[in-house]
């Protein structure tokens, strides 16, 4: 994981080279293998290099073409190298010295702004085209590589981390209340906004062209909600999944340094670890490779060692552990907040940070991670809705029966809810009596509104101040994001696409990226391989869920590779239990310290009296759903505001 940064000004100014140097140095923790800068007239590009692939040892960025008309800076790993070299006429060149950045540059020379459509892998890059006098930028399909930017009439600037942008005097450091509202109401689904006004993300699968008078952004790829893959048998689907998954792991093992895998004991991380072991065995690599895991000896409800051992004892693995129940979620929080540039929302960042540090101590530069594989593959429970909407009640009963037996749910209440929602309610809506009852209910509710002095119940749990709710249009924003993320979809495939393209996915990947960057570790995510996601989205619904088993395609596809106790496990350990325990055990003093002397800025957003009552209820063991998480984000926002150096007067950024 390298770093990129740069700017384009309307007019040349000599002192801007100093700005570029400061931007690069602020990201140097991401590139221990060298920093470089290129500037000319009004354009500057910078790079910090972390060597991971064999080809990256020959890489020097920014990179120019032979005519010096194109200059590229990139944080990229290109996975379809062989195909690209053939298409670009480079197949006769020694592949070891053709870097991934050289392939991107050659792809732009051949295909211009269509070049991202030909790239496979994880990438974020910016390319200055002197002939066209524009900057061309692109980001990979799911946002594994970060790309932040600021655009105004004074300057266009970009960076892998937002901290670099603030070295330009034209870039403001003002708080974005819209993102604060999204954060506090647990609605981080927007793929563009950040906690800073006017600093935004380039969305995943998008390209951008910046010229003197315009900035144009467009998508270069999207998932097809209408395409359904048709194969001859269940076995054919399973074999194709295994083939694609194997390649998704294989291409991410390309490394000039030791690799490892994250191992939680769940299906996703176990699948990657087992496949890595198999591929290494096929390549006749006999040395053990490390896995990195958090274990919980005190909080057994969160512990997964039984399932980790099912993998470790069968494979050539050297396991590495951190004791998760002995680490505070606020371990070194000042450093973590400075590293992230934003308030933390990931409750396990302290665990991954500790594991990345162990990896760094062992010279491991590449870690394969199973992050959100259940989203990428899909649980497939939308199949139940499809059966209900089609009136296939007996088939629905059989699927629900298997589902409830496997996952421990009550069958009758679940079945009745589907019959009522998709069978009875649609019939009642067509009758006159329902229309009459609806009008009566409306009149009653109006009467209650006129006579009641109570405020309507808020849809979020955290106590926001009424002024903030009005000022930031929080309710309207909340409803919009909720409809966007959880609104009814015409099919399970549409629902799957909404899941994998949610801004929460790329936002979480960015948090993981910044955490790993502090330890000079590059994360790779086989489940977020474009080919694998396209395959899983295109599956018929019964290939995702059948006989009550969710995620069926991965269970069948990795038969003989996954240990059976993992292949057919129904759930996974509850990390929330450990988080509750460690937050109360190690963080209660900090919580009270923050809430007893809150800065003025936080009181513009949160009702501190009600928040204190929430904390007291939580300490008495009377916590409601999400109370621990609400305390976590409220205190994190407070701590971040204390050290973010926005503006001296917190009211200034409201103007």
C-alpha positions in Angstrom: 0.0 0.0 0.0 1.7 3.1 -1.3 0.5 6.6 -1.2 -0.3 9.2 -3.9 -0.9 12.9 -3.7 -0.8 16.0 -6.0 -2.4 19.1 -7.3 -3.2 21.2 -10.3 -3.3 25.0 -10.1 -4.8 27.4 -12.7 -1.5 29.2 -12.9 2.2 28.4 -12.0 3.7 29.6 -8.7 7.3 28.6 -7.7 6.5 28.1 -3.9 4.1 25.3 -4.6 7.0 22.8 -4.8 7.3 23.3 -1.0 3.6 22.4 -0.6 4.1 19.2 -2.6 7.0 18.2 -0.5 5.0 18.7 2.7 2.1 16.7 1.3 4.4 13.8 0.4 6.1 13.8 3.8 2.8 13.7 5.6 2.2 10.4 3.9 5.7 9.0 4.2 4.5 6.4 6.8 2.8 4.6 3.9 6.0 4.4 1.8 9.1 3.3 3.6 10.8 2.4 0.4 11.2 5.9 -0.9 9.4 9.1 -1.7 9.4 11.0 -5.0 8.0 14.2 -6.4 7.4 15.6 -9.9 6.3 19.1 -10.7 6.1 21.3 -13.7 4.5 24.7 -14.1 1.2 24.4 -12.3 1.1 20.6 -11.7 2.6 18.5 -8.9 2.5 14.8 -8.3 3.9 12.9 -5.4 4.4 9.2 -4.4 5.4 7.2 -1.4 6.5 3.6 -2.2 5.7 0.4 -0.3 7.2 -2.5 -2.3 5.0 -5.6 -2.1 4.9 -7.3 -5.5 8.0 -8.6 -7.3 7.6 -5.9 -10.0 7.3 -3.1 -7.5 11.0 -3.5 -6.7 11.7 -1.9 -10.1 9.1 0.8 -9.6 9.8 4.5 -9.5 6.9 6.9 -9.4 5.8 9.4 -10.6 6.4 7.7 -13.9 6.6 9.4 -17.3 6.2 8.1 -20.8 9.0 8.3 -23.3 7.8 11.6 -24.8 7.3 13.1 -21.3 3.7 14.0 -22.2 2.2 11.7 -19.6 3.1 11.5 -15.9 1.5 9.0 -13.6 1.3 8.5 -9.8 -0.4 5.3 -8.6 -1.2 3.1 -5.7 -2.0 -0.1 -7.6 -1.8 -3.8 -7.9 -2.9 -5.0 -11.4 -4.0 -8.6 -11.4 -4.7 -9.3 -15.1 -1.0 -8.5 -16.1 -0.7 -11.4 -18.6 -3.8 -10.4 -20.5 -2.9 -6.7 -20.5 0.6 -7.3 -21.8 -0.9 -9.3 -24.7 -3.4 -6.6 -25.5 -0.8 -3.9 -25.2 1.8 -5.7 -27.3 4.2 -6.2 -24.4 4.2 -10.0 -24.4 7.7 -10.2 -25.7 9.1 -8.0 -23.0 10.6 -9.6 -19.8 7.5 -9.4 -17.5 9.7 -9.1 -14.3 10.6 -5.5 -15.3 7.2 -4.4 -16.5 5.7 -2.7 -13.5 2.0 -2.4 -12.7 2.3 1.4 -13.1 3.9 0.9 -16.5 0.9 -1.2 -17.5 -1.5 1.6 -16.4 0.4 4.2 -18.4 0.5 2.0 -21.5 -3.3 1.3 -21.1 -4.0 5.0 -21.0 -1.8 5.6 -24.1 -3.9 2.9 -25.9 -7.4 3.4 -24.6 -7.4 6.9 -23.1 -10.1 7.5 -20.5 -11.6 4.0 -21.1 -8.4 2.4 -19.7 -10.0 1.6 -16.2 -12.4 -0.7 -18.0 -9.5 -3.0 -18.9 -7.8 -3.0 -15.5 -8.4 -5.7 -12.9 -7.1 -5.3 -9.3 -6.9 -2.7 -6.7 -5.9 0.8 -7.8 -6.1 4.5 -7.3 -4.2 6.7 -9.7 -3.8 10.2 -11.2 -2.3 10.9 -14.6 -1.3 14.3 -16.0 -1.8 14.5 -19.7 0.2 17.5 -20.9 -1.2 17.3 -24.5 -4.8 17.4 -23.3 -3.9 19.7 -20.3 -6.0 17.6 -17.9 -5.6 15.3 -15.0 -7.2 11.8 -15.3 -8.0 9.9 -12.1 -9.6 6.5 -11.4 -10.4 4.3 -8.4 -10.9 0.5 -8.3 -14.3 -1.3 -8.4 -15.0 -1.4 -4.7 -12.8 1.3 -3.2 -10.0 -0.9 -1.8 -7.5 1.9 -2.6 -8.5 5.3 -1.2 -8.8 8.5 -3.2 -9.8 11.9 -1.6 -9.9 15.2 -3.3 -10.6 18.9 -3.0 -11.8 21.0 -6.0 -12.3 24.7 -6.3 -11.4 27.6 -8.6 -8.1 28.0 -6.7 -6.8 24.4 -6.9 -7.6 20.8 -7.4 -5.8 18.5 -5.0 -5.9 14.7 -4.2 -4.3 12.3 -1.8 -4.5 8.8 -0.4 -5.2 10.3 3.1 -6.9 13.7 3.8 -4.1 14.9 6.0 -2.0 15.6 3.0 -4.6 18.0 1.5 -4.4 20.4 4.5 -0.8 21.4 3.6 -2.3 23.5 0.8 -3.4 26.9 2.1 -6.4 26.9 -0.2 -7.9 23.8 1.3 -10.3 24.6 4.2 -10.5 22.4 7.3 -14.1 23.0 8.2 -16.5 20.4 9.7 -19.1 18.8 7.5 -22.3 18.5 9.7 -24.0 16.2 7.2 -21.3 13.5 7.8 -21.5 14.1 11.5 -25.3 13.4 11.3 -24.7 10.2 9.2 -22.1 9.1 11.8 -24.2 9.6 14.8 -27.3 8.0 13.3 -25.3 5.0 12.1 -26.0 5.8 8.4 -22.6 5.9 6.8 -23.8 4.8 3.4 -22.8 7.8 1.3 -19.8 7.0 -0.9 -18.6 10.5 -1.3 -18.9 12.7 1.8 -16.2 13.0 4.5 -16.1 14.8 7.9 -14.7 17.9 6.1 -16.6 20.3 4.0 -15.6 20.2 0.3 -13.3 17.2 0.7 -14.8 14.3 -0.9 -14.1 10.7 -2.1 -13.9 9.6 -5.6 -16.5 6.8 -5.5 -15.5 3.3 -6.3 -15.6 2.2 -10.0 -15.5 5.9 -11.1 -13.1 7.9 -13.2 -12.6 11.7 -13.2 -11.1 14.2 -15.6 -10.0 17.6 -14.3 -9.3 20.4 -16.7 -9.0 24.1 -16.5 -12.7 24.8 -16.6 -14.4 21.5 -15.7 -14.4 18.4 -13.5 -16.2 15.4 -15.0 -16.9 12.2 -13.0 -18.5 9.0 -14.5 -18.8 5.4 -13.6 -16.8 3.0 -15.8 -18.3 -0.2 -14.4 -21.5 -1.4 -12.8 -23.2 -4.7 -11.9 -26.0 -5.9 -14.1 -29.2 -6.6 -12.2 -30.8 -8.3 -15.2 -28.2 -10.9 -16.0 -28.7 -14.4 -14.4 -26.1 -17.1 -15.0 -27.5 -20.4 -16.2 -25.5 -23.6 -15.7 -26.5 -27.2 -16.0 -26.3 -28.4 -12.4 -25.6 -27.5 -8.8 -22.2 -29.1 -9.3 -21.4 -26.8 -12.2 -22.1 -23.7 -10.2 -20.0 -25.0 -7.3 -17.1 -25.8 -9.6 -17.2 -22.4 -11.2 -17.2 -20.7 -7.8 -14.2 -22.7 -6.7 -12.3 -21.8 -10.0 -13.0 -18.1 -9.6 -12.3 -18.0 -5.9 -9.0 -19.9 -6.4 -7.9 -17.3 -8.9 -9.0 -14.5 -6.7 -6.7 -15.8 -4.0 -3.9 -16.8 -6.3 -3.4 -13.4 -7.9 -3.3 -11.8 -4.4 -0.4 -14.1 -3.4 1.9 -12.3 -5.8 4.5 -10.8 -3.3 8.2 -10.3 -3.0 7.8 -10.4 0.8 6.3 -12.8 3.4 2.5 -13.0 3.3 0.0 -13.9 5.9 -3.7 -14.3 6.4 -6.2 -12.9 8.9 -8.0 -15.9 10.6 -11.1 -15.3 12.7 -12.6 -18.8 12.5 -15.5 -17.7 10.3 -16.2 -19.1 6.8 -14.6 -16.1 5.0 -11.2 -16.0 6.6 -11.0 -19.8 6.8 -11.7 -20.1 3.1 -8.9 -17.7 2.2 -6.5 -19.4 4.7 -7.3 -22.9 3.4 -7.0 -21.9 -0.2 -3.7 -20.1 0.5 -2.4 -23.3 2.0 -3.5 -25.4 -0.9 -2.0 -23.0 -3.5 1.3 -22.9 -1.6 1.3 -26.7 -1.5 0.7 -26.9 -5.2 3.6 -24.5 -5.7 5.7 -26.7 -3.5 6.2 -24.1 -0.8 6.9 -26.1 2.3 7.5 -23.4 4.9 4.7 -22.4 7.2 2.9 -19.1 6.7 1.5 -17.0 9.6 -2.1 -16.4 10.4 -3.2 -13.5 12.6 -6.1 -13.9 15.1 -7.7 -12.2 18.1 -8.6 -14.7 20.8 -10.8 -14.2 23.9 -10.0 -16.5 26.7 -12.2 -14.6 29.2 -15.1 -13.7 27.0 -15.9 -17.2 25.6 -19.0 -16.0 23.7 -16.6 -14.1 21.4 -13.9 -16.8 21.2 -13.5 -18.7 17.9 -10.4 -20.8 18.8 -12.3 -24.1 18.2 -12.8 -23.1 14.6 -9.4 -21.5 14.1 -7.8 -24.8 15.3 -9.8 -26.7 12.8 -7.8 -24.9 10.1 -4.5 -24.5 11.9 -4.2 -28.2 12.8 -4.7 -29.3 9.3 -2.5 -26.8 7.5 1.2 -25.7 7.5 0.4 -22.6 9.6 2.3 -20.6 12.3 -0.5 -18.9 14.2 -0.1 -15.5 15.8 -2.5 -14.2 18.4 -3.5 -11.1 20.4 -5.5 -11.5 23.6 -8.5 -9.5 22.6 -10.2 -9.3 26.0 -7.0 -7.7 27.4 -7.0 -4.8 25.0 -8.8 -1.5 25.5 -10.8 -0.3 22.5 -9.2 3.1 23.1 -5.6 1.8 23.0 -3.4 4.7 21.9 -6.6 6.5 20.8 -4.9 9.8 20.1 -2.5 8.2 17.6 -5.4 6.2 16.0 -7.6 9.3 15.6 -4.7 11.3 14.0 -4.1 8.3 11.7 -7.7 8.0 10.6 -8.4 11.8 9.9 -11.9 11.0 11.1 -13.7 9.7 14.2 -13.5 6.0 14.6 -16.6 3.9 14.0 -14.9 0.5 13.6 -15.1 -1.2 17.1 -12.3 -3.6 16.4 -9.7 -1.2 15.0 -7.6 -1.7 18.1 -7.5 -5.4 17.5 -6.5 -5.2 13.9 -3.9 -2.5 14.7 -2.3 -4.9 17.2 -2.3 -7.7 14.7 -0.8 -5.5 11.9 2.0 -4.6 14.3 2.8 -8.2 14.9 2.8 -8.8 11.1 5.2 -5.9 10.7 7.5 -7.3 13.3 7.8 -10.5 11.3 8.4 -8.6 8.0 5.0 -9.6 6.6 4.0 -6.9 4.1 0.9 -8.6 2.6 -2.2 -9.8 4.5 -5.1 -11.5 2.9 -8.4 -10.6 4.7 -11.9 -12.0 4.5 -13.6 -8.7 5.2 -17.3 -8.8 4.5 -17.3 -11.9 2.4 -20.8 -12.6 3.5 -21.9 -9.3 1.7 -19.9 -10.2 -1.4 -21.2 -13.7 -1.6 -24.6 -12.9 -0.1 -26.6 -14.8 2.5 -29.4 -15.0 -0.1 -32.3 -14.7 2.4 -34.1 -12.5 -0.2 -35.0 -15.8 -1.7 -37.6 -16.2 1.0 -39.3 -13.0 -0.1 -39.3 -14.1 -3.7 -41.1 -17.3 -2.8 -43.6 -15.4 -0.7 -44.3 -12.9 -3.4 -44.8 -15.7 -5.9 -47.3 -17.4 -3.5 -45.1 -20.6 -3.2 -46.1 -21.1 0.4 -45.2 -24.8 0.7 -41.7 -24.2 -0.8 -41.4 -21.2 1.6 -42.4 -23.4 4.5 -39.7 -26.0 3.6 -37.0 -23.3 3.2 -37.9 -21.6 6.4 -38.0 -24.9 8.3 -34.5 -25.7 7.2 -33.3 -22.2 7.9 -34.8 -22.2 11.4 -33.3 -25.6 12.2 -29.9 -24.5 11.1 -29.8 -21.1 12.6 -32.0 -21.5 15.7 -35.0 -19.3 14.9 -38.7 -19.9 15.7 -40.4 -21.2 12.6 -44.1 -20.2 13.1 -43.6 -16.5 14.0 -41.3 -16.1 11.0 -43.6 -17.9 8.6 -46.7 -16.0 9.8 -44.9 -12.7 9.3 -44.3 -13.6 5.6 -47.8 -14.8 5.1 -49.2 -11.7 6.6 -46.9 -9.3 4.7 -46.9 -10.9 1.3 -50.2 -12.9 1.3 -52.9 -11.3 3.5 -51.9 -7.6 3.5 -51.9 -7.3 -0.4 -55.4 -8.8 -0.5 -56.7 -6.5 2.3 -55.4 -3.5 0.4 -57.8 -4.2 -2.4 -60.9 -4.2 -0.2 -63.1 -1.1 0.6 -63.2 -1.9 4.3 -59.4 -1.5 4.4 -59.6 1.9 2.8 -62.2 3.0 5.3 -60.1 1.7 8.2 -57.1 3.5 6.8 -59.0 6.8 6.7 -60.2 6.3 10.3 -56.6 5.6 11.4 -55.5 8.8 9.7 -58.1 10.8 11.4 -57.2 9.3 14.8 -53.6 10.0 14.3 -54.3 13.6 13.4 -56.4 14.0 16.5 -53.6 12.6 18.6 -51.1 15.0 17.1 -53.4 17.9 17.9 -54.0 16.9 21.6 -50.6 15.4 22.5 -47.8 17.5 23.7 -45.2 14.7 23.3 -42.7 15.0 20.6 -42.7 12.2 17.9 -40.4 9.4 18.5 -37.0 9.8 16.8 -36.0 7.0 14.4 -32.4 7.0 15.8 -31.3 6.0 19.3 -28.6 8.6 20.0 -29.8 11.8 21.7 -29.2 14.6 19.2 -30.0 18.3 20.1 -33.2 19.6 18.4 -31.2 22.5 17.0 -28.8 20.2 15.2 -31.7 18.0 13.9 -33.2 21.1 12.4 -30.0 22.8 11.3 -28.6 19.8 9.4 -32.0 18.4 8.2 -31.1 15.2 10.0 -34.5 13.6 9.7 -34.8 14.1 6.0 -31.2 12.9 5.5 -31.8 9.8 7.6 -35.0 8.9 5.7 -33.2 9.4 2.4 -30.3 7.2 3.3 -32.5 4.5 4.8 -34.6 4.3 1.7 -31.5 4.2 -0.4 -30.0 1.4 1.7 -32.9 -0.6 3.0 -35.7 0.3 0.6 -37.7 -2.5 -1.0 -35.9 -4.0 -4.1 -37.5 -5.8 -7.0 -35.4 -8.9 -6.5 -32.7 -10.5 -4.4 -30.2 -9.6 -7.1 -31.0 -5.9 -6.8 -30.7 -6.2 -3.0 -27.3 -7.9 -3.4 -26.1 -5.1 -5.6 -27.2 -2.5 -3.1 -25.2 -4.3 -0.4 -21.9 -4.6 -2.3 -22.0 -1.0 -3.6 -22.9 0.6 -0.3 -20.7 3.5 0.8 -20.2 1.7 4.1 -18.1 -1.0 2.3 -15.6 1.5 0.9 -15.6 3.6 4.1 -14.7 0.5 6.1 -12.0 -0.4 3.6 -10.6 3.0 4.0 -10.4 2.6 7.8 -8.7 -0.7 7.4 -6.3 0.8 4.8 -5.2 3.6 7.1 -4.8 1.3 10.1 -2.7 -1.2 8.1 -0.6 1.7 6.6 0.7 2.6 10.0 2.4 -0.8 10.1 3.5 -0.8 6.4 1.1 -3.7 5.7 -0.9 -4.0 2.5 -4.3 -5.6 2.8 -5.8 -7.7 0.0 -9.4 -8.9 -0.2 -10.1 -12.0 -2.4 -13.9 -11.7 -1.8 -13.8 -8.2 -3.4 -12.4 -9.5 -6.6 -14.5 -8.1 -9.4 -14.9 -11.5 -11.1 -16.0 -13.2 -7.9 -18.6 -10.5 -7.1 -20.0 -10.5 -10.6 -20.4 -14.3 -10.4 -22.1 -14.2 -7.1 -24.5 -11.5 -8.1 -25.5 -13.3 -11.2 -26.4 -16.6 -9.4 -30.0 -17.8 -9.4 -31.5 -17.3 -6.0 -31.7 -21.0 -5.2 -27.9 -21.2 -5.6 -27.5 -18.7 -2.7 -30.0 -20.3 -0.4 -31.4 -23.8 -0.5 -32.9 -26.2 2.2 -32.5 -23.3 4.6 -28.7 -23.0 4.2 -27.6 -19.5 3.4 -24.4 -18.7 1.5 -24.8 -22.1 -0.2 -22.5 -21.4 -3.1 -19.4 -21.1 -0.9 -20.3 -24.1 1.2 -20.7 -26.3 -1.9 -17.9 -24.6 -3.8 -15.2 -25.2 -1.1 -16.3 -28.7 -0.3 -13.1 -30.7 0.6 -11.1 -27.4 1.1 -12.9 -26.1 4.2 -13.0 -28.3 7.3 -16.6 -29.6 7.6 -17.2 -27.9 11.0 -16.6 -24.5 9.4 -18.2 -25.4 6.0 -21.5 -26.1 7.7 -21.4 -23.8 10.7 -24.5 -21.7 11.1 -23.3 -18.6 12.8 -20.1 -17.0 14.3 -18.8 -15.7 17.5 -20.3 -12.5 18.9 -17.5 -9.9 19.0 -20.0 -7.4 20.4 -19.9 -9.2 23.7 -16.1 -8.7 24.0 -16.5 -5.1 22.9 -19.1 -4.4 25.6 -16.8 -6.1 28.2 -13.5 -4.3 27.2 -15.2 -0.9 26.8 -16.5 -1.1 30.4 -13.4 -2.7 31.8 -10.8 -0.4 30.2 -12.7 2.6 29.0 -15.1 3.8 31.7 -12.7 6.3 33.2 -12.1 7.9 29.8 -15.9 7.9 29.1 -16.6 9.8 32.4 -13.7 12.1 31.9 -15.0 13.1 28.4 -18.6 13.4 29.4 -18.0 15.4 32.6 -16.1 18.1 30.7 -17.3 18.0 27.1 -16.0 20.6 24.7 -18.5 23.2 23.5 -18.4 21.8 20.0 -19.9 18.4 20.9 -22.8 20.1 22.8 -23.9 21.5 19.4 -24.7 17.9 18.3 -25.5 15.8 21.4 -27.8 16.3 24.4 -25.1 15.6 27.0 -27.6 15.2 29.8 -29.5 12.5 28.0 -26.2 10.9 26.9 -25.0 10.7 30.5 -28.3 9.0 31.5 -27.7 6.5 28.7 -24.2 5.8 30.1 -25.6 5.3 33.7 -28.2 2.9 32.3 -25.5 1.0 30.5 -23.3 0.8 33.7 -26.3 -0.6 35.7 -26.6 -3.4 33.2 -29.8 -2.0 31.7 -28.4 -1.4 28.3 -30.7 -1.4 25.3 -29.7 -2.4 21.7 -26.8 -0.5 20.4 -26.2 1.5 23.6 -22.5 0.4 23.8 -22.0 1.4 20.1 -23.7 4.8 20.7 -21.5 5.6 23.7 -18.5 4.6 21.6 -19.3 6.9 18.6 -20.3 9.8 20.9 -17.0 9.7 22.8 -15.0 9.1 19.7 -16.6 12.2 18.0 -15.8 14.2 21.1 -12.2 13.1 21.3 -11.7 13.7 17.6 -13.2 17.2 17.8 -10.8 18.0 20.6 -7.7 17.3 18.4 -9.0 17.9 14.9 -7.9 21.6 14.8 -10.9 22.7 12.8 -11.3 26.3 13.7 -10.7 28.1 17.0 -14.4 29.1 17.3 -16.6 26.0 16.9 -19.4 28.2 15.6 -17.4 29.5 12.7 -17.8 26.3 10.7 -21.6 26.7 10.9 -21.6 29.9 8.9 
